[in-house]
Amino acid sequence: MEKEQIPHMPEREKLTTEQQIRRRTLNAFAWFGLASLLPVGIWKALTAKPLEGGVPTALRSILDVNETIASTYFSNQHLAPTFAVSEAAKQVRVNGAAGLGGKFDPATWQLAISQPGKALTLSLDEIKALPKYDLVFDFKCVEGWSQVQHWAGARLADLVAKYQVGTRTGQQPTGEADFFKHVGMETPDKGYYVGLDIASALHPQTLLAYEMNGEALTAPHGAPLRLIVPVKYGVKNMKRISMITFADDRPRDYWAERGYDYYLGL
């Protein structure tokens, strides 16, 4: 597979963790600021409009502008800073259980992959047969906390190359334009789902993780397989993946439908 060429974007502003959290917090409160400045009648009219991506169309337009800015200044061209294994938290914080409900048997789990004209399923052993990468990075949550964590698994880019998925030809990519624009993922119960741009999915640090702190994933952390994407906030790091879909249309995203911007880059 040729090296993925990510379109050039301006180098992102260097921010401290505190500044990044403060910026994201201010963005989150923008909804409430807008509501307080508008007369009640206008606000009701805006929120009564048809929904787009789970959010009133007029307000989705505001979020789309925010996404354009974020995807420009928080680009995928940088690598997330890494740390020594000794610096990783021994007790990894658990946050969120959406998509982990219902009956689930890890012994029968398989990863389904689909795109127009192609579909396949992979076992965990087949994923583990790909080169294994360890990653120790500062996992950041939109709620304002962060924690240095140690994960290991296969790079999503390696799976794409090995099984020739993610491209319109269904073979090795003929160029950047051959890749589908988006990747969607969902849990077995379809209770949680995320959407990623293809550049984020193929980022060299994006993992399909099956280990945490050198041990197999536990159920609360998304066993048997979860997404780790260090250039995104934690809500994009989906647990218990059962389906990966490649397409040009932007897939559904759980938190984007609840008012967050779609990109959520760092």
C-alpha positions in Angstrom: 0.0 0.0 0.0 1.3 3.5 -0.9 1.8 5.8 2.0 -1.4 7.7 2.7 -1.0 11.3 1.5 -3.0 13.5 3.8 -4.0 16.9 2.2 -1.9 19.8 3.5 -3.5 21.8 6.2 -2.0 24.8 8.2 0.1 23.7 11.2 -2.1 23.8 14.2 -1.6 26.3 17.0 0.4 24.9 19.9 -1.8 24.9 22.9 -1.4 23.6 26.4 -3.8 20.9 27.6 -5.5 23.5 29.8 -6.0 25.9 26.8 -7.4 23.1 24.7 -9.9 22.1 27.3 -10.8 25.7 27.9 -11.4 26.2 24.1 -13.6 23.1 23.9 -15.5 24.2 27.0 -16.2 27.6 25.5 -17.5 25.9 22.3 -19.8 23.7 24.3 -21.3 26.7 26.1 -21.9 28.5 22.8 -25.3 26.8 22.6 -26.4 28.3 25.9 -25.0 31.7 24.9 -26.9 31.7 21.7 -30.1 30.8 23.5 -29.7 33.6 26.0 -29.1 36.3 23.4 -32.1 35.4 21.1 -35.7 36.3 21.9 -37.7 33.3 23.0 -39.8 33.4 19.8 -36.8 33.3 17.5 -35.1 30.6 19.5 -38.3 28.5 19.3 -38.5 29.1 15.5 -34.9 27.9 15.1 -35.3 24.8 17.1 -38.6 23.9 15.5 -36.9 23.6 12.1 -36.4 20.1 10.5 -33.6 18.1 12.0 -30.2 17.5 10.2 -28.0 15.0 11.8 -30.2 15.0 14.9 -29.9 18.8 15.3 -32.2 21.6 14.1 -31.0 22.6 10.6 -30.2 26.2 11.4 -28.1 25.2 14.4 -26.4 22.4 12.5 -25.1 25.1 10.1 -23.4 26.8 13.0 -21.8 23.5 14.0 -20.7 22.9 10.4 -18.8 26.2 10.5 -17.2 25.2 13.7 -16.2 21.8 12.1 -14.6 23.6 9.1 -12.4 25.7 11.4 -11.5 22.7 13.6 -10.5 20.5 10.6 -8.3 23.3 9.4 -6.4 24.2 12.6 -6.6 20.8 14.4 -5.3 18.8 11.4 -4.4 15.1 11.1 -0.8 16.0 10.0 0.6 15.9 13.6 1.3 12.9 15.8 -0.1 12.8 19.3 2.7 13.1 21.9 3.7 9.7 23.4 4.9 8.7 26.8 6.9 5.9 28.5 4.9 2.9 29.5 5.9 3.6 33.1 3.9 6.9 32.9 0.6 5.2 32.0 -2.2 5.0 34.6 -2.5 1.6 36.2 -6.2 2.2 36.8 -7.6 3.3 33.5 -10.7 5.5 33.9 -14.0 4.1 32.6 -16.3 6.7 31.1 -19.6 5.9 29.3 -21.4 2.7 28.7 -23.5 3.5 25.6 -23.5 0.6 23.2 -22.4 -1.9 25.8 -25.9 -3.1 26.8 -27.8 -6.2 25.9 -26.6 -9.8 25.6 -23.1 -10.1 24.2 -21.0 -13.3 23.7 -17.3 -12.4 23.1 -16.8 -16.0 21.9 -19.0 -15.4 18.8 -17.8 -11.9 18.0 -16.7 -11.0 14.5 -15.8 -7.7 12.9 -18.0 -7.0 9.8 -16.6 -4.7 7.2 -18.6 -3.4 4.3 -18.5 -0.9 1.4 -20.2 -0.6 -1.9 -19.6 -3.9 -3.8 -17.6 -5.6 -1.0 -18.1 -7.2 2.4 -16.1 -9.4 4.7 -15.9 -10.6 8.3 -12.7 -11.0 10.4 -12.1 -12.8 13.6 -10.1 -11.4 16.5 -7.3 -13.8 15.7 -7.1 -12.4 12.1 -6.8 -8.9 13.5 -4.2 -10.0 15.9 -2.2 -11.4 13.0 -1.6 -7.9 11.8 1.5 -6.0 13.1 1.0 -5.0 16.8 1.6 -1.4 17.9 1.8 -0.1 21.5 0.7 3.5 22.1 0.9 5.5 25.3 -0.7 8.9 25.0 -2.8 11.4 26.8 -6.4 10.4 26.4 -8.6 13.6 26.5 -12.3 13.8 27.3 -14.6 16.7 26.2 -15.7 16.8 29.9 -12.3 18.3 30.7 -10.3 15.4 32.2 -7.3 13.6 30.6 -5.2 10.5 31.5 -2.0 9.0 30.1 -3.1 5.5 28.9 -1.4 2.5 27.4 -3.2 0.7 24.5 -2.1 -1.9 21.9 -3.5 -3.3 18.8 -3.4 -3.2 15.0 -3.4 0.0 13.0 -6.6 0.5 11.0 -4.4 1.5 8.1 -2.7 -1.9 8.1 -6.1 -3.6 8.1 -7.1 -1.5 5.1 -3.9 -2.4 3.2 -4.1 -6.1 4.1 -7.7 -6.7 3.1 -7.9 -4.0 0.4 -10.9 -2.2 1.8 -11.6 1.5 2.0 -11.0 2.1 -1.8 -13.5 2.4 -4.6 -11.7 -0.2 -6.7 -11.7 -2.7 -3.8 -8.0 -3.2 -4.4 -4.7 -1.4 -3.5 -5.3 2.3 -3.8 -4.6 3.9 -7.1 -4.2 7.3 -5.4 -5.6 9.5 -2.7 -8.9 10.0 -4.6 -9.5 6.3 -4.7 -10.3 6.2 -0.9 -13.9 6.6 0.3 -14.3 9.9 2.2 -15.7 8.5 5.4 -15.6 5.6 7.9 -18.5 4.6 10.1 -18.4 2.3 13.1 -21.1 0.8 15.4 -21.5 -1.5 18.4 -23.3 -4.9 18.2 -26.5 -3.4 19.8 -26.3 -0.4 17.5 -26.5 1.8 20.6 -23.3 3.7 19.8 -21.9 4.8 16.5 -19.2 7.1 15.3 -18.2 8.7 12.0 -14.6 9.6 11.0 -13.1 11.3 8.0 -10.8 8.9 6.1 -7.6 10.9 7.0 -8.3 10.3 10.8 -9.1 6.7 10.2 -5.8 6.1 8.4 -3.7 8.2 10.8 -0.6 6.2 11.7 -1.6 6.2 15.4 -5.2 5.1 14.9 -5.6 1.6 16.4 -8.0 -1.2 16.6 -7.1 -2.0 20.2 -7.4 -5.3 21.9 -5.1 -4.8 24.8 -4.8 -2.2 27.7 -1.8 -2.1 30.0 -0.5 -5.3 28.4 -3.7 -7.3 29.1 -6.8 -8.2 27.1 -9.5 -5.5 27.1 -12.1 -5.8 29.8 -15.8 -5.4 29.0 -16.2 -1.9 30.5 -13.3 -0.8 28.3 -14.8 -2.2 25.1 -13.7 -5.8 24.8 -12.9 -7.5 22.5 -12.0 -4.6 20.1 -12.2 -0.8 20.4 -11.1 2.2 18.5 -8.2 4.4 19.7 -7.7 7.6 17.7 -5.4 10.0 19.6 -6.1 13.0 17.4 -9.8 13.0 18.5 -11.5 13.5 21.8 -12.6 10.4 23.7 -16.1 10.2 22.4 -14.7 9.2 19.0 -12.7 6.3 20.6 -15.6 3.8 20.3 -15.8 0.7 22.4 -16.8 -2.8 21.3 -16.7 -2.3 17.5 -18.8 -4.8 15.5 -19.1 -3.0 12.1 -16.9 -0.8 10.0 -18.4 0.8 6.9 -16.6 2.8 4.2 -18.6 5.3 2.1 -18.6 8.7 0.6 -21.7 9.9 2.5 -20.9 11.0 6.0 -22.1 8.3 8.5 -24.2 8.9 11.6 -22.4 10.0 14.8 -23.9 9.5 18.2 -22.7 12.8 19.7 -23.0 14.9 16.6 -26.7 14.0 16.7 -26.7 15.4 20.2 -25.2 18.8 19.5 -21.4 18.3 19.3 -19.4 19.2 16.3 -18.7 16.2 14.1 -14.9 16.6 13.7 -13.9 16.8 17.4 -10.2 17.1 16.6 -7.3 17.8 18.9 
